[in-house]
Amino acid sequence: MDYLQHPFKSKRHTVFSKKGMVATSQPLAAQAGIEVMRNGGNAIDAAIATAAALTVVEPTSNGIGGDAFALVWVKDKLHGLNSSGPAPQSISPEAVKALGHEKMPVHGVVPITVPGAPAAWAELSRKFGKLPLAEALKPAIRYAEEGYPLTPILGKYWKLAYEKFKSSFTAEEYQAWFDTFAPNGKAPEIGEMWSSPGHASTLREIGETDARSFYEGALAEKIADHVQKHNGFLSKEDLAAYQPEWVEPVSANYRGYDVWEIPPNGQGMIALMALNIFKNLNEPKWQSAETYHEQIEAMKLAFTDGKEFITEPAEMPVSTEHLLSDDYAKKRAETIGTTASLPEPYDLPKGGTVYLAAADEEGNMISYIQSNYMGFGSGIVIPGTGIGLQNRGADFSLEEGHPNVLRGGKRTYHTIIPGFLTKDGKAVGPFGVMGGYMQPQGHFQVVTNTIDYLLNPQAALDAPRWQWMEGKTILLEPHFPNYLAQSLARKGHQIQVATDGGAFGRGQIIWRNPETGVLSGGTESRTDGAVAVW
């Protein structure tokens, strides 16, 4: 039978709970979080368990060798964690060009940056967790050792990656990817079991050493030796020097609600900029072509400026305060007319990311995201470990004078962004939409669906999405109303309709009733999403 064929309409309802809730893109990962919560952990422990499990049960989108960001609500305060890693100290535009590259390559050892995910797990556990890190990683270790059957969307993207990689990943440096993810000479099928003993051993070592082995011990040595064996730049010194950074989240007030994001080097600023611009335009109308047009135009402007300016904060040519100011938003809103504009175009690549939200009965909540970037990332796997390394460095520019120009020790413009919503100083809850450059567009659409149209968490996620690609090109989901698509085309937008919803991100939402403490959650219908509750 075809597990990807759905000839009949189906729907999900909002899920409710009181003691605990975890929402993410894989049922087993969500259940891992609830398992740890039942064993005495809080929402932060549950998020760590879920994140670690996702490296096993959704390796098509993330891995141990990726980066992470988190927004954590504890004791009526929001904390931000930036656990994105910098470029190796020895890398430079000249060194990359000397290898024959005119721009940063997408795969291989060159675009590998320091992974931040294991450090994020350890730091979150140290600062806010109730259980030892080793305890939180137990479900993920069990999944890796015993194996699990592939879910439909996971199987779809695993097979697509294998078909692409078997012709392009011919160098010896990629062999460990095939040994790990295609052990029988093919991608595992939907419903077929897959396990990764090396992955389990790595997670166990990370847990037992509070991730220090990954940065200073045996795992660090294996990572650096393999990368440098194949003429990469990442070194043991780069790994040993890494520390995640606690940051002050940034926000924009949208119609009485505060929308929170991680500050640069992340692209969450773009969602806030777009919301600020949009609220200076006409009052939103339900299923209105004029409203969709103004949303798209606001997002175009925010993306154009965000891609131009966002990098390491110290190297941005304009401050985050200015980009989030009312003056900036009003000036940009004034440039929006009744027809599609042609801003400076950008080539928007696809992304590979997982997002999760977790909450407990104590009022702790976390919005967490981690990624290997483009699907499986660099394609480099450390033999025998299950560690797939990210290709985050692919976003660096080799052009001198560009704000995001490559430099050793620098963090690049980063696509992954967790979101959080508050009102009058009280938590509403975590939300997120993963998917490369779809992420701020997904955040924008989820927020407007929730606040402007009062859609419940599941409906806010299920609503048909649009995605600005470049120039005047807008990609629409298959079930986006045709009459609205025609109206947008008459306004000058170049409309394309996708064959499925895979390009439109995968979101999760958990809202908390401040009076009763009841949690309500929605999960992504475009993937193998699940809300696990207690």
Secondary structure, 3 states (H helix, E strand, C coil): CCCCCCCCCCCCCCEEECCEEEEECCHHHHHHHHHHHHCCCCHHHHHHHHHHHHHHHCCCCCCCECEEEEEEEECCEEEEEEECCCCCCCCCHHHHHHCCCCCCCCCCCCCCCCCCHHHHHHHHHHHHCCCCHHHHCHHHHHHHHHCEECCHHHHHHHHHHHHHHHHHCCCHHHHHHHHHHCCCCCCCCCCCEECCHHHHHHHHHHHHCCCHHHHHCHHHHHHHHHHHHCCCCCCHHHHHCCCCEEECCEEEEECCEEEEECCCCECHHHHHHHHHHHCCCCCCCCCCHHHHHHHHHHHHHHHHHHHHHCCCHHHCCCCHHHHCCHHHHHHHHCCCCCCCCCCCCCCCCCCEEEEEEEEECCCCEEEEEEEEECCCCCCCEECCCCEEECCHHHHCECCCCCCCECCCCCCCCECCCCEEEEECCEEEEEEEEECHHHHHHHHHHHHHHHHCCCCCHHHHHHCCCEEEEECCEEEECCCCCHHHHHHHHHCCCEEEECCCCHHHCEEEEEEECCCCCCEEEEECCCCCCEEEEC
